[in-house]
Amino acid sequence: MRLGRAPGPAELTDQSEDWVVLPTSSVLWRVHSTAGDHVVGWDKLRHWGPSDARFDPHLPPSSVQSIGVSYTSFDVPTGLAEAYQVRRVVNTVFEAPYLTSWSPQRQLRLLDLTRTWPVRNGASHAINTGRHDLCREWARAIYRRWPAADGLYYCSAMTGRPSVALWTASADSFPGRPSFSHALAAPMVRGLLQAAADEIGYRLL
């Protein structure tokens, strides 16, 4: 299944069923570093980009921009699978990673890439799994077409499970405190991490 180049933003169309409204009861998870050169708080968006990630809506060349992005999941195995996909080893020490979850303090309006929006707009389901550079072209076109969108609802290329890329408009949706936030190296989360790592076949250090 091939993913072509993105059309201009003005060519993109939508229908009411193309949007997912995420309720405040939803729980989002993120694995994030708390040390090193690329620390971004659990409640902050990354404003440097584009990186090599799939749905960065930043404009090249890579630089600090007003545009923000954060990648989140609905379950711990998907979060680990995405964060450690290169080596498939969950390193609980390097850059002092944390596992954090929270519920948005308002509803999030997300463009749904898991159903028929991609094919109706000249793409395909490969927008969830295809070349990252082409996916970023689509992300930029979508962002310019709907700048008030809170982000994208998509399928993780690693687990196939729903995930969320939060964009600039979502910045005011973070609560004052997370529901859960612990270092991956903390003994209290070892069992949770081991179960998640076993589910996806990753090694836990």
HELIX and SHEET records of a PDB file:
HELIX    1   1 PRO A    9  GLU A   11  5                                   3    
HELIX    2   2 SER A   16  ASP A   18  5                                   3    
HELIX    3   3 VAL A   76  ALA A   83  1                                   8    
HELIX    4   4 TRP A  117  ARG A  120  1                                   4    
HELIX    5   5 HIS A  125  ASN A  128  5                                   4    
HELIX    6   6 HIS A  132  ARG A  145  1                                  14    
HELIX    7   7 THR A  168  SER A  173  5                                   6    
HELIX    8   8 PRO A  187  VAL A  189  5                                   3    
HELIX    9   9 ARG A  190  ILE A  200  1                                  11    
SHEET    1   A 6 TRP A  19  LEU A  22  0                                        
SHEET    2   A 6 LEU A 108  ASP A 112 -1                                        
SHEET    3   A 6 GLY A 151  CYS A 155  1                                        
SHEET    4   A 6 PRO A 162  TRP A 167 -1                                        
SHEET    5   A 6 SER A  63  SER A  73 -1                                        
SHEET    6   A 6 ARG A  46  GLY A  49 -1                                        
SHEET    1   B 3 LEU A  28  SER A  33  0                                        
SHEET    2   B 3 PRO A  97  TRP A 102 -1                                        
SHEET    3   B 3 PHE A 180  ALA A 183 -1                                        
SHEET    1   C 2 VAL A  89  VAL A  90  0                                        
SHEET    2   C 2 ARG A 203  LEU A 204  1                                        
END                                                                             
